[in-house]
Amino acid sequence: MSEFDWQDFGPETQAIRAGQRRTHEDEHSMPIFATSSYVFQSAEQAALRFTGQQAGNIYSRFTNPTVAAFQARLALLEQGERCLAFASGMAAIMAVGMALLKAGDHVVCSRSVFGNTVLAFQNYFGKFGVETDFVALTDPAAWEAAIKPNTRLLFLETPSNPLIEIADIRVLADIAHRHGALLVVDNVFCTPILQKPLLLGADLVVHSATKYIDGQGRCVGGAVVGSEALIEKQVYPYLRTGGATMSPFNAWVFLSGLETLAVRMQAHCDRAFELAQWLESQPAVAKVHYPGLSSHAQHELAKRQQTHFGAVVSFELRGGKDEAWRLIDSTRMLSITANLGDVKTTITHPATTTHGRLSPEARAEAGIKDSLVRISVGLENLDDIKTDLLAGLSAANVENAGRATIADSA
Ligand SMILES: *Cc1c(COP(=O)(O)O)cnc(C)c1O
């Protein structure tokens, strides 16, 4: 069964069965290979392995069977030729830059990417002579106008955080390729179950496995997926030298996370869609940002590009920061944390947390209001999520609603 070709199977089947190579112990579930190194049959075999003339394990910084199984499975799900796992999503993004950029190169990046991604380009690649311009995610003309003769990479996240805006991947891939650049898509919010950027023309996909791929908030990990030429020839040598390797234990957790990813995403998205519609009907809510709603500016694009609308919903309250904080503080069950993609529903105030380091002007330009609240919809009973929010929505307009969590009162 080891070399079975899962290419023609559905994504649910690939997520459960692809990538595992059964050992002589005939185990059913994927084992954790907790070993740093491997033993060679002879000095000659060791030499052949090290020069790459013979395939096989050498050292777990860059070869480990549990990690390899995760890589093979995610590569297939994203429809890429190769995948490399990393210690975190940020390690994967750093690896893309370290492997593909050099001093004098230029990058065009969406303004609405994960905060540390902005810092990676601005502070770290910038330090070594790579210049980055940031543009509006949903304005292809702005992307094209920002391109220079030395532009090597376009980088985006779709849907964006926290306003859940959608970029047209195919259009931006065409723009990149017309100018001899590569398009990198951060696919954390959608996962390959909702969207496969490589099939839309992207050259590389990056992941934080920490979010939906784990799905239960246990481990930190990341991955890069793409062609043999980019991954094997460029990113792999960097992983081997850079060393931000995924641990076999984490790979084992993510492998089982992938096995339930399709059903979890369906359930996450169903709840989020219903919750978004419900929020839109609440008098205390001024605006809901969710691509499943016909009020969303890129609703039609989201329908074309994604199989479901995702499970992150944000909304603006009538009022400002005080109302938003009061709503958050008066929920009892929802977790106040900026993490997402968990079975537990999380609630956060972007203006004072994830986007708190931006100046008020930059926040205003990005459209992140003080009244904005973001929810990553989990898998609890939807009525319980609504009840918890309803307490918050009615408290949003009253003074001094203290937070008493269910855990506290237990
Ligand atoms: C969390 C996240 C990252 C970074 O991943 P880590 O695993 O936390 O390093 C990158 N992009 C997006 C969209 C994320 O949500």
The ligand as an SDF file (V2000), in Angstrom:
LIG
                    3D

 15 15  0  0  0  0  0  0  0  0999 V2000
   -1.4000   32.3500   12.5670 C   0  0  0  0  0  0  0  0  0  0  0  0
   -1.1680   32.8000   11.1990 C   0  0  0  0  0  0  0  0  0  0  0  0
    0.1310   32.8340   10.6660 C   0  0  0  0  0  0  0  0  0  0  0  0
    1.3620   32.4720   11.4730 C   0  0  0  0  0  0  0  0  0  0  0  0
    1.3500   31.1330   11.8530 O   0  0  0  0  0  0  0  0  0  0  0  0
    2.0570   30.5940   13.2050 P   0  0  0  0  0  0  0  0  0  0  0  0
    1.8300   29.1290   13.1180 O   0  0  0  0  0  0  0  0  0  0  0  0
    1.3780   31.2550   14.3550 O   0  0  0  0  0  0  0  0  0  0  0  0
    3.4970   30.9630   13.1140 O   0  0  0  0  0  0  0  0  0  0  0  0
    0.2840   33.2400    9.3550 C   0  0  0  0  0  0  0  0  0  0  0  0
   -0.7820   33.6010    8.6080 N   0  0  0  0  0  0  0  0  0  0  0  0
   -2.0420   33.5870    9.0930 C   0  0  0  0  0  0  0  0  0  0  0  0
   -3.1750   33.9890    8.2280 C   0  0  0  0  0  0  0  0  0  0  0  0
   -2.2760   33.1920   10.4110 C   0  0  0  0  0  0  0  0  0  0  0  0
   -3.5160   33.2010   10.8910 O   0  0  0  0  0  0  0  0  0  0  0  0
  1  2  1  0
  2  3  1  0
  2 14  2  0
  3  4  1  0
  3 10  2  0
  4  5  1  0
  5  6  1  0
  6  7  2  0
  6  8  1  0
  6  9  1  0
 10 11  1  0
 11 12  2  0
 12 13  1  0
 12 14  1  0
 14 15  1  0
M  END
$$$$
